[in-house]
Amino acid sequence: MSRAKIITIIILIIFVLFGVYFFFSNKGGNGGSSTDSGFKSFFPFGKQTTNTNNQTTPSDSTTPSDTTPVENPPVVLSSTSKLQQLTNRSVAGMLPVEETRLSKDQPVVDPNAPKVFGVKPPAPKTEVATAVRYMERGTAHIFDIFPDTKQELRVSNTTIPRIHDATFGKDGASVIFRFLDTDNTTIKTYSAQITTAKDLTQGTGTLDLPPLKGAFLADDIPNITISTDGTKMFYLSKFNTGVVGNLSLLDGTKKTTVFDSAFTDWLPRFANSRQVLLVSKASGLALGSAYILDTQTKTYGNILSGVTGLTGLLSPDNKLFLYAVGGTGKMDLNLITVSSKTNTGLNISTLPEKCVWTKDSKTIYCAVPKQLLQNSIYPDAWYQGLESWSDSLYKIDVKSGQVQMIEPLSVGDGIDATNLELNVKENYLVFINKKDSTLWSFDLTPAATGTGKTQ
């Protein structure tokens, strides 16, 4: 074979190999690196489809790998420990609820005993117990888990990958969750009613579950809050160069504008079924203000202004305002009487976002970081994720001002507790560990209170 023919054959082989490589490297599919980035890859979401009831259900358009729950190494604790990890999967939001379950002391029935005609076997005993309803961040599946037994029941099978945050309405009967659209810019919000099985005491609660049904709300809702009676929501939306505050039903209907402001950076939170607390977004480099908005009269009054790094939490009776003063190396917690503006320093350093009021407004439970850095600016360092804290649990008696440490939350590298909630009986404190978004509970029964250390 001539040298020219050999060179020609080699060139043809190179072209064929290049063509095969080009074809497979540019072929569509799930292989290769994803084009998603930033929040788009963190919050992918499917299209919306219309059902026969003129409602919409989000439809998943991602691969199974996109909906794998984010699991963290489980924390092994003694069964007698008052601190318990409820999930090792990341959650988007949660709420304590009361659910009926099979009683732990069931009557003993011999399965081999002969059946007697006309005699019915004893009915199973049931009881009402505290459960925590939560939405799994990786899948949007909704579960109820009982803190005392760790029994878990699935409430919803609707699969939606990577939810950013979820807010449950009263008794967990509704949920509003948010995500970023595929343009990596638009905030999408979906409001759904939760229909549970008629009898959660039967089986595992995982079969034939109704899908989430609801409606997509307006785009780009930065913050949303649900009234304490679970019937209304309040949210801010941009209007010209400012914002307006909108009040509507949970499906977005019957919307009315109840607030407008040239200042845009407000954080709203319903204080009751009628009034909304509005606090300016906090920074240790800026002064903040707090107001109470009456959604019926559309009027608002000032609680506090000119406070560095202001962030706060209103008491259930609307008479007291728990707030923190931020700045360099400090985060001082205070109480102020709304009517008289009488101020009381509490001599502990934490954020109101790490606290919860009892419903009688007489007690506050707070997760308090063990140490703050002298050169850090608060609350910015915590908000921006520059610092992660290890907390201890404290109890504050509002009337006496006494502050008692209940117990250090010393597990692993510590717990950075946020989103604190109390159950109806107020014997369980439930919270999310900010470090990995796992769900935890703490038993507050009198025998469970720890060190008794006061300050």
N, C-alpha and C positions, 0 to 999 in steps of 0.2 A: 504494500500500500504506500502510495506516494506521501511525501511529507505534507503537501498541500491538502490532501484529503483528511489526513490525521488532524490538522489544525482546524479544518472545517467542522469535523465531527465534534471536537472539543468545544468549539464555539456554540454549536447547536445544543450540546448537553448543558452548558452554562446557562443558555437562554431558557431551556426547559426547567431547570432547577430554580432559576430566578422567578419564572412564572408561577411555579407551584408555591414557592414561598410567599409571593405577593398575594396570591389568591387566598391562602389560609390566614395570613396576617391581617387581611382586611375584611375577612368574612364576619358577618354579624353574629351575635349570640352573647352568651354569658361569659365567655372566656375573656382573658386579657384584663387590662386595668379598666376600672370604671371611669366614666366621664363625670360622675357626680363628684362634687367637692363641697367643702364647708358644710353649711346647714342643709344643703340639698341632700348630701349623702347621709346626714344624720336624721333627717325627717322626710324620707321619700314617702309619697302617698299616691294612691290610685285615683282613678276617675270617679265621678259621682254618677250613679245611675238612678233612674226614677222608678218607683214601685207603684202598684195599683192604688195606693192610698194617698197619692200625691206627696209622699214623703220621699226622702232620699236616703240611701245607704251607701257608705263609702265602699268601693270595690277595690280589692287588692290586685295590683298589676306587677308585683315583684316576684322574684324567685324565692323558693323556700329558704335559702340561706339568709335572705333579708329579714325574715321574721323569726329567726332563732332568738329566744329570750336571752338577755344578757345576764349570765350567772356569775356570781362571785363566790369565792371559797366559803363554804358554810362555817359559821362560828359555833363551836360546841360548848354549850353551857349546861350546868347542872339543872336538872328538872325542878329543883327547889329554888333556883335563882329567880329573883323578882324581875330581873332584866332578861328578856328573851328576844331572840331574832326570829321574826315571823316569816321572812322570805330571804333567800339569798339571790333573788332576781331583782333587778332594778324596777322601781314602780314610778309611775307618772303622777299619781295622786291617790289619796285614800280618805276614808271617813269611817269612824266607829258607828255601827248600827246594831240594832237589836233583832236577832233572828231566832226562829223556832227550830229546835233540833231534837233528835232523840235523846232522852234522858240518859245519864251515865249509869243510873241504877235501874236497869230494865228488869222486869220479872223473869225469873228463871223458868224456861219452858223446855221440857224434855222432848226432843224431836222424835224419840222412839215411843213415846207414850201413845196408847190407843186412843183414837178419836171417839168421843161420846156424842151420839146423835143429839142435836138440838142444843149443844153446849158450845158456845163460841170461845175460841182462845182469847186470852186477855189482850186487850189493845195495847200497843206499845206506848210507853210513857214519853211525853214530850216536855220540853222546858224552853223558856226564853233566856237566851244568853247573849253576851256581848260578842259580836264579830267585828272584823275590820274589812270593809269593802274597799278593794283597791284595783287599779288598772295597771296591768303589766306594761312597762314602757316598750319592750321589744315587740309586742304583738297586739296590744290593746285588749287582750282578754281580761275579763273582769272576774274577780274571785271574792268570796267571803272566807275569812280564816278566823277561827276561834282562838284567842290567845291562851286560854287555859288548857286546851287539848291539842292545839295545832291542827285540828281537823280543817280541811279545806274543801270548799264547794265551788265549782265553776258556775258563774252566773251568766256569762256571755261568751259565745264562741266566735264572734265576729273578729276577723283577723285584719289588723291594720298595722303596718310596720312603723316602729320608732316614733312614738308620740312624744311631744315635748313636755306638756303638762296637762293635767286633768283636774277638774274641780267638780265635786259631787254636790248635788242639791240635798235638801232635807231628807233624812232617812235613806239616803243613797238611791232614791227613786229616779234620779236624772243625773246626767253627766255632761259637762262641756269640756272638750279637749281641743288642743291647738297643735298645729304643725306648719312647716314651711312648704309652699307649693314647689313644683318642679323648676320654677324660674329662680329659685334660691333667694327670693326677695319677698314675695307675697305671703303674709300670714293668713292661713286658712283656719276657720273655727267651725266646729261641728257640735251641735246640741242634740242630745238623744235622750229619750225616755228608756228606762231599764225595766223590762218586763221579766220578772223572775218566775220560776216554776211555782205552781200553786202549793206544792208540798216539798220543801227542801229536805224533809226528814227521810224521804225515800231515795234509796240508791245513792249514787255519788253526785248527782246533780250535773252530769256532764252530757247527757243525751237529750236530743230534741230540744235544745235551748233556742228560744226566739232570738233573731238577730237584732242588733241595735238599729233602731229606726228614729229618724229625726230630720233635721234640716241644717243645711249650711248657712251660716250667718254672714254678715258683711265681711269683706276682706279687710285685712290690716287692723284688726282689733288688738291693740298692744296689751291691754289688761282687762279683765272681766271679773265681776263678783256677783254672787247669787245671794238673794235675800234670805234671812234666817227662816222664813216660812216656806222657802223652796218654790215660790211661785213667780218670782221676777228676777231679772238680771239688770245690772247697770254696767255700761261700758263707755269708754271715750272713743271718739273718732275725730279725725282732722277736719277742720272747716276753715277755709281761707288760710289765714296765718295762725289761727288758734285751734282750739278743740271745743267740741260740744259733748255734754254728757247725756247719754240716751238710756231711757228706762223702757223695758219691753218684757213680754212674756218670754219664757225660756226658748221658744221656737223662733224668736225674733219678731213676732207679730205684735200689733198694738204698740208700736214704738212712739214714744214722745220724748221731746228734748226738754230736759229739766235743769240744764246747767250749761254755761258757756264761759270760756276763759281765754284771754290772750296768752296766758302762760300755759305751756303744753305738757310739762313733765309732772303729771299727777299720778299717784298710786291710789286707786279707790278700793274700799272695803266696806261691805254692808255691816252696820253695827246692829241692826234689827231689821224688821220687815219694811221699815220706812226711811230710816236715816243712813246716809253713807259717809264714812270717814274719808276725807281727801287729804293726803299728805304729799308734799312735794318730794320728788326723788332725792334721796339723801346722798350727800358727799361731805366728807370731812374738810373740804375746801370751800364749802358754800353754806350760806344760811338757809334754813328751811322753815316752812309754815305748815300748819294743820288746821283744817276746817271741818265742820259738821254740816252736811247738806241734807235738807229736808226735801225729799222727792215729791211730796204732795204740794207743799207751798212754793217749791222752787226757790227757797231762800237758804242762805248759809251763814254760819257764824264762825268767827275765829276762835280757836282754842289756844294756839300758841304760835308765835312768829319770832324770827330773828335768832334761831337756835342753830348752832353749827352741827351739821351732820344729823339733823332731826329725823328720827323714825319712831313710829308710835303705834299703840294698840289701845283702843277704847274699851272700857269695861262694859259688860252686858247691860247695866242699868244706865249707861251713858253719863255717869256722874264723875268718873275718874279717867284720867288719860295717863297710861304708862308710856314713857318715852326715854330715848337715849340721847345723850349729848356726845357727838363724835369729835374727832380731831386727831392730832398727832399723839399716838401712844395711849389714847383713852377712849372709853365708851361707857360713860357713866349713866346708870339707870336711875330714873326719877319718877315720882308720881305727882300729878297736879290735879287739883279739884277744878272741874270745868267751870263751875259757877263762880267761885271765889278766887280762882287762880292761886290758891295756896299750894306751895311746892314742898315736897318731901324728898330728900335724897335717900337712896336705899343702900348705898355703900357696897354695891356690887357692879361688875362691869360685864354687860352682855347687851344683846339687841332684843327689842320687843318681838322680832320675828322668831326668836327662840323661846318665847313665853306663851302661856295660855291662861286665861281667866277661868275660875269656876263660875257657874251660872248665877250664883248669889253675889258675885262681885266682891267677895270677902277674902279670897285667896288667889295667889298667882303662883304657878309653877314655871320655872325657868331652867333652861340648860345654860350653864355659865362656863365659859372657857377658863381653863386653869391658868393660862398665861397670855398676856398681850405683849407685843414687841414695842419697845419705846419709840422706835423711829418709823413705825408703820402709821399710815393714815387710815382711820376708821370712820365709817364702815367700808370704805372703798376696797381695802385689801381683802376683806372677806367676800364682798360682792363679786370682785373680779377674779376670785379663785387664787389670789396670790398667797393666801394663808388658809390652812385647814386646822381646825381646832380640836382639842380633846376636852370634852365637857364633864362637868359634875352637875347633878340634878339638885335644884334648890326649891324651897317652899317659902313664900312670902306671906305673912299675915298682914293684911292691909291695915287693919285697925290699930294694931300695936306697932307696926313697922318692923317686927321681928323677922329676921332672915335665917332660915335653917337649912343646912346642907343635908340632903337626904342620903345621897350615895354618889360616889364617883362612877361615871360610865366608862370604867376602865376595862375595855375589851380590845384585844389586838393592839392596833395603833391608836385606839381611842375612837369615840363617837362624836361627830359634829352634828348635833341634833337640830332639826328644823321642822317646820310644819307640825307643831305640837297640837294634839287634839285630846279631849277627854271624852269618855263614853258617858252615857246617860246617868249611870250611878256614880260616876266620877271615882271609880276604884281602879280604872286602868288609864294610864297615860300612853298614848300612841304617837310615834314620831318617825321621821325619815332621816337616815344618816346621810348627810350631804356628800360625804366622801364617795359613796357608791350607790346612793339612792335605794338602799335596802330598807325594809320595814321592820320596826322594832316596837316592843311594848314594855311597860314597867308597871308592876303591880303596886298600887298605892294603898292597899288595905293597911290598917294600923300596925299590924304585926310586921309589915314589910318596911316601915320607915327605918332608916339606917342609923347614922352616926349621932343624930341629935345635936350636932355642932351648930351653934348659933353665932351670929355676929351683929 
